[in-house]
């Protein structure tokens, strides 16, 4: 019974986090000062989503690297390697958000990258 209740709460928090992260950018800048009680629930939802999504960084990154390069050997080696790194960072950010949800009142996500997105740029941004 406890496991079922825990699973329901976790799935509900994940669903709340999914909807909260999508609409996060559409909110006015003073939203969190008006509704600070919503931040912990958003954090635990984001954390659960990051923990669950972390293994999917491997195939997503492999697909991106395979599209960017013509050399399949490089894609077979670099894609999963970079994907594992991205997945570990996403997992750690998710665990940190879950563990600190009642303590730290921080509405900004710790990890904002999409699945398969490059964690580091090859060259720095140059502004003309």
N, C-alpha and C positions, 0 to 999 in steps of 0.2 A: 504494500500500500504506500509506504514512504517513497519507494523508487518511482512509482507511478506519479505521485504528487510532485516529486522532484523533477521528473521528466516534463510534466505539464507546465510547471513554473519556468523551466529552462526554455522550452519551446515558445512559451508566451513572451519571455524576455527577448528571445531571438527575433520573434516577429516584431516586437516593439522596436528593437534595435534596427531591424531592416527598414522599417518605415521611418524611424527617426533619422537614420543616416542619409536616406534619400532626400528628406525634406529639410535637412540641416542648413543647406545653402540658401533655401528660400525664406528663411526666417529673418525678421528684422534684427538689427544689431543689439537692441536692448531686450530681446526676448528672454534671455537667461537670467537677467536681473529681476524680471517680473515673475518668472516661474522657476525658481531654483530647485524645487522639489522634483522636477522632471529629469534633471541631469543624471542622478544615480541610475535610474531605470534605463536611460539612453546608453549610459556607459556599460552596464552589464549586458545589454542587448548587442552593442557593438563588439564587446569582448567575445561573446558567444559566437557571433557571426565570424569573427576573425579566427577563432580556434577551429571552427568547423570548416571554414574555407581554406585554411592553410595548406592541406595536402593538394588542393586543386591548383596551386601555384606551379607545381612541377609540369603538368601537361600544358597549361596555358603559356608558360614561359618557353617551353619547347616549341610550341606552335609559332610563337612570335619570332624566336631565333631562326626557325626553319624558313619563315617567310622573308626575313631580313638578309639571309645569306644564301649563296648558291652552292656552298660546300656542305653536303649532308653529313659528312664525318664530323665537321665542326659543330653542326647543330645537334648531333647525337651526344656529343660530349659537353658542350657549353650550355645547351638548353636545360637539361635536368640539373646540372650543377648550379646554375644561377637560380633555377626554380626551387631547389632545396634551400638555398640561402634566403630567397624571398619568403618561402614558407616558414622557415624558422623565425625570421623577424616578425612575420604576421602572427605566428603562434605566440611568441613572447609578448607582443603588444596586446594580444587578446587576453592572455593570462594576467598581464599587468592591469588592464582595464577591469577585469572581473575582480581581482583582489583589492583594488583601490576604489571600487564604486561607492562604498559608503563613506570613504574618508576624504577623498580629493574631489572638490567641486570644479571640474574642468570640462566644459562642454565640447572643446575641440578634440577630434579623434587623434590618437597617438600614431596611427598608421593609416594613411589616406590613399594608398596606391590601389589601382585596380588589378585584377588577376592578370598575370603575365606582363605587367608594365615594368619597364626597366627601372631598377632601383637606383642605378647611378648612370649619369649621362656619359657618353664616350668623350665628348668635348664640352667645354664650358659654354654657356650662353654668351654670345657676343652681340652687343647692341651697336648698331651703326651710329 
